[in-house]
């Protein structure tokens, strides 16, 4: 069984690497080439005042836009082609951890019953706030970041052919590093699926969900989101909401937590090629998720908003069932 799981996970990893590579390779290639055109410097100068408030240079807008409109892998592909300081890369990693793949993952949250404004306030809001706080608190990290296998080039490529070769080289190394992380990760996830570890993890999550102000029937939704993310775990999460009869309040609290801290294994490990400390990244996400969920839950409880929302939700549910 273990061998079969490893084989299946390896094939899934290859397929995932191919799928994501089709995003990372062209993005890396295009951004690397644009560095040597007037367009990219012009865009960077235009938005640099706004980026400075977040402790970032103007070109940081490129991975931020790609990450939010596409996904983390597209953003990482852009980062690999640009020269940032360690502090800038860490700020980008934290921001992108909170706010990425907005269209798809926001749709998942709404499908499960979460209001769009909650998603938009929570995810981009946490990204911007975290950048400002890190920029004010951290006074180090000024050295140039080293991206794993990709080394900063001290010499400028000459001619169109030289620029193209350098861009292809960077894009190829980016895909190689992606495969080194994604394939083992998919093998582990496949093994966990086959031994039905999600159910065990879900059961272990029950005390945590109670502590965060949610009922135990939210644990499967939480477990799926924490392990597989909002996009990959969407099917499991939406089905769990339907089958487990999760209340409107608990759905919202669960997704507030997951919007800050989801796919913690994958989303943390994929930042390894950027050469930043990933443990602080993990603990920032986890800490913010816990604190934010507790604060929102406490405010709702004291204001009596929860009971009114639950009553309206139950009334609507009963009406739908009768129809």
C-alpha positions in Angstrom: 0.0 0.0 0.0 2.8 2.4 0.9 4.6 1.8 -2.4 1.4 2.4 -4.3 0.8 5.6 -2.4 4.3 6.8 -3.2 3.9 5.9 -6.8 0.6 7.7 -7.0 1.9 10.7 -5.1 5.0 10.9 -7.4 2.8 10.9 -10.5 0.6 13.6 -9.0 3.7 15.6 -8.1 5.0 15.4 -11.6 1.6 16.5 -13.0 1.4 19.3 -10.4 4.9 20.4 -11.3 4.0 20.4 -15.0 0.8 22.3 -14.4 2.4 24.9 -12.2 5.5 25.0 -14.3 3.4 26.2 -17.3 2.7 29.3 -15.1 6.1 29.8 -13.5 8.3 29.3 -16.6 6.6 31.9 -18.9 6.1 34.4 -16.0 9.8 34.1 -15.0 10.9 34.4 -18.7 8.8 37.5 -19.4 9.7 39.3 -16.2 13.4 38.5 -16.7 13.3 40.0 -20.2 11.2 43.0 -19.2 13.9 44.0 -16.8 16.0 45.1 -19.7 13.3 47.2 -21.3 12.0 50.7 -20.4 8.6 49.3 -19.4 9.5 47.7 -16.1 11.6 50.5 -14.7 8.8 53.0 -15.7 6.2 51.0 -13.8 8.5 50.6 -10.8 9.1 54.4 -10.6 5.4 55.1 -10.9 4.4 53.0 -7.9 7.5 53.2 -5.7 6.0 55.8 -3.3 3.2 53.4 -2.4 5.6 50.4 -2.0 7.9 52.4 0.3 5.1 52.6 2.9 5.2 48.8 3.0 9.0 48.6 3.1 9.2 47.5 -0.5 10.8 48.8 -3.7 8.6 49.6 -6.8 9.2 46.3 -8.6 7.7 44.4 -5.6 4.3 45.2 -7.1 4.9 42.6 -9.9 4.9 39.5 -7.6 2.1 41.0 -5.5 -0.2 41.5 -8.5 0.7 38.1 -10.0 0.2 36.4 -6.6 -3.2 37.9 -6.0 -4.6 37.6 -9.6 -3.0 34.2 -10.3 -1.3 32.2 -7.5 1.8 31.9 -5.3 3.8 30.1 -7.9 3.4 32.9 -10.4 4.5 35.4 -7.7 7.6 33.3 -6.8 8.4 33.0 -10.5 8.6 36.8 -10.6 10.5 37.1 -7.3 13.2 34.8 -8.7 14.0 37.2 -11.5 14.3 40.4 -9.4 16.8 41.6 -6.8 15.3 42.1 -3.4 16.7 42.4 0.1 16.0 39.6 2.6 13.6 41.9 4.4 11.7 42.6 1.2 11.4 39.0 0.3 10.2 38.1 3.8 7.6 40.9 3.7 6.4 39.7 0.2 6.2 36.1 1.5 4.1 37.2 4.5 1.8 39.4 2.3 1.4 36.7 -0.3 0.7 34.0 2.4 -2.3 36.1 3.6 -3.5 37.3 0.2 -3.1 35.2 -3.0 -5.2 33.5 -5.6 -8.0 35.9 -4.6 -10.5 35.0 -7.3 -10.6 31.3 -6.9 -10.2 31.1 -3.1 -12.7 33.9 -2.6 -15.2 32.0 -4.7 -14.6 28.9 -2.5 -15.3 30.9 0.7 -18.5 32.4 -0.8 -19.6 28.9 -2.0 -19.4 27.7 1.6 -21.5 30.7 2.8 -18.9 33.4 3.7 -19.7 37.0 2.6 -17.5 38.5 0.0 -16.7 41.6 2.1 -15.4 39.4 4.9 -12.9 37.8 2.5 -11.8 41.2 1.0 -11.4 42.9 4.4 -9.6 39.9 5.9 -7.1 38.8 3.3 -5.8 42.0 1.6 -6.2 43.8 5.0 -4.0 41.3 6.8 -1.4 41.5 3.9 -1.1 45.3 4.1 -1.1 45.5 7.9 1.5 42.8 8.2 3.8 44.6 5.8 3.5 47.9 7.7 4.2 46.2 11.0 7.2 44.1 9.8 8.7 47.2 8.1 8.4 49.2 11.3 9.6 46.5 13.7 12.4 44.8 11.7 15.4 47.0 11.1 17.7 44.3 9.7 17.6 42.2 6.5 19.2 44.7 4.3 21.5 42.2 2.6 20.6 41.0 -0.9 18.5 37.8 -0.9 19.9 34.6 -2.4 17.4 32.4 -4.1 18.6 28.8 -3.5 20.1 27.5 -6.8 19.7 30.9 -8.5 22.6 33.3 -7.9 22.6 37.0 -8.5 24.4 37.9 -11.7 27.0 40.6 -11.3 27.6 40.9 -15.0 24.9 42.3 -17.4 24.0 40.0 -20.4 25.0 41.4 -23.7 22.5 41.6 -26.6 19.1 40.0 -27.1 20.5 36.5 -27.2 22.4 36.9 -23.9 19.2 38.3 -22.2 17.2 35.4 -23.5 19.7 32.8 -22.3 19.8 34.3 -18.8 16.0 34.4 -18.7 15.6 30.7 -19.8 18.3 29.7 -17.3 16.5 31.4 -14.4 13.1 30.0 -15.4 14.6 26.5 -15.7 16.2 26.6 -12.2 12.9 27.9 -10.8 11.1 24.8 -12.2 13.8 22.5 -10.9 13.4 23.9 -7.4 9.7 23.7 -7.6 9.9 20.0 -8.5 12.3 19.4 -5.6 9.6 20.7 -3.2 6.3 19.8 -4.9 7.0 16.1 -5.7 8.0 15.0 -2.2 5.1 17.1 -0.8 2.5 15.4 -3.0 3.9 12.0 -2.1 3.4 12.8 1.6 -0.1 14.2 1.0 -1.1 11.1 -1.0 0.1 8.8 1.8 -1.9 10.8 4.4 -5.0 10.6 2.2 -4.6 6.8 1.7 -4.3 6.1 5.4 -7.3 8.4 6.0 -5.2 10.7 8.2 -7.6 13.6 7.5 -10.2 11.9 9.6 -7.8 11.4 12.5 -6.5 15.0 12.2 -10.1 16.2 12.0 -10.9 14.4 15.3 -7.8 15.9 16.9 -8.9 19.4 15.8 -12.1 19.2 17.8 -10.7 20.7 21.0 -9.0 23.4 19.0 -12.2 24.4 17.2 -14.0 24.6 20.6 -11.3 26.8 22.0 -11.7 29.1 19.0 -15.5 29.4 19.6 -16.7 26.9 17.1 -18.6 23.6 17.4 -16.9 20.3 16.9 -18.6 19.7 13.6 -16.4 22.4 12.1 -13.2 20.3 12.6 -13.4 18.6 9.2 -13.6 21.9 7.4 -10.7 23.3 9.5 -8.6 20.2 8.9 -9.1 20.2 5.1 -8.3 23.9 4.9 -5.2 23.7 7.1 -3.8 20.7 5.2 -4.8 21.3 1.6 -5.7 25.0 1.4 -8.8 26.8 0.3 -8.5 25.8 -3.4 -7.2 22.3 -3.1 -9.4 21.4 -0.2 -12.5 23.1 -1.6 -14.4 20.0 -2.3 -13.8 18.4 1.1 -14.6 21.7 2.9 -17.9 22.5 1.0 -19.0 18.9 1.4 -18.2 19.0 5.1 -20.2 22.2 5.6 -23.2 20.5 4.0 -23.0 17.1 5.7 -21.9 18.2 9.1 -24.6 21.0 9.4 -22.1 23.7 10.3 -23.7 26.9 11.5 -23.4 30.2 9.7 -21.3 31.7 12.6 -19.0 28.7 12.6 -18.5 28.8 8.9 -17.5 32.4 9.0 -15.2 31.9 12.0 -13.6 28.9 10.4 -12.9 30.7 7.1 -11.6 33.8 9.0 -9.0 31.4 10.5 -8.3 29.7 7.3 -8.0 32.9 5.2 -5.1 33.7 7.5 -3.7 30.2 7.9 -4.4 27.6 5.2 -2.3 25.0 3.4 0.4 25.7 6.1 2.7 22.9 4.9 2.6 23.6 1.2 2.4 27.4 1.4 5.3 27.6 3.8 7.6 25.1 2.1 7.3 26.6 -1.4 9.0 29.8 -0.1 12.2 27.8 0.7 13.8 28.5 -2.7 13.6 32.2 -1.8 16.1 31.7 1.0 14.0 33.2 3.8 13.4 31.9 7.3 10.1 29.9 7.0 9.5 29.1 10.6 8.8 32.8 11.5 6.5 32.9 8.5 4.6 29.9 9.8 4.2 31.2 13.3 3.1 34.7 12.1 0.3 33.1 10.0 -0.7 30.8 12.8 -0.6 33.5 15.5 -2.6 36.0 13.5 -5.2 33.4 12.6 -5.7 32.4 16.2 -5.8 36.0 17.5 -8.1 37.3 14.8 -10.6 34.4 15.2 -10.7 34.8 18.9 -11.3 38.6 18.6 -14.0 38.3 16.0 -15.7 35.5 18.0 -15.6 37.5 21.2 -17.0 40.6 19.6 -19.8 38.7 18.0 -20.7 36.9 21.3 -20.8 40.1 23.3 -22.7 42.1 20.8 -25.4 39.4 20.4 -24.9 39.5 16.6 -24.3 35.7 16.6 -27.8 34.9 17.9 -29.5 37.2 15.4 -27.5 35.8 12.5 -28.1 32.2 13.6 -31.9 32.9 13.8 -32.0 34.4 10.4 -29.9 31.6 9.0 -32.1 28.9 10.5 -35.2 30.6 9.3 -33.8 30.7 5.7 -32.7 27.1 6.0 -36.1 25.9 7.1 -37.8 27.9 4.4 -35.5 26.4 1.7 -36.2 22.9 3.1 -39.9 23.5 3.0 -39.8 24.7 -0.6 
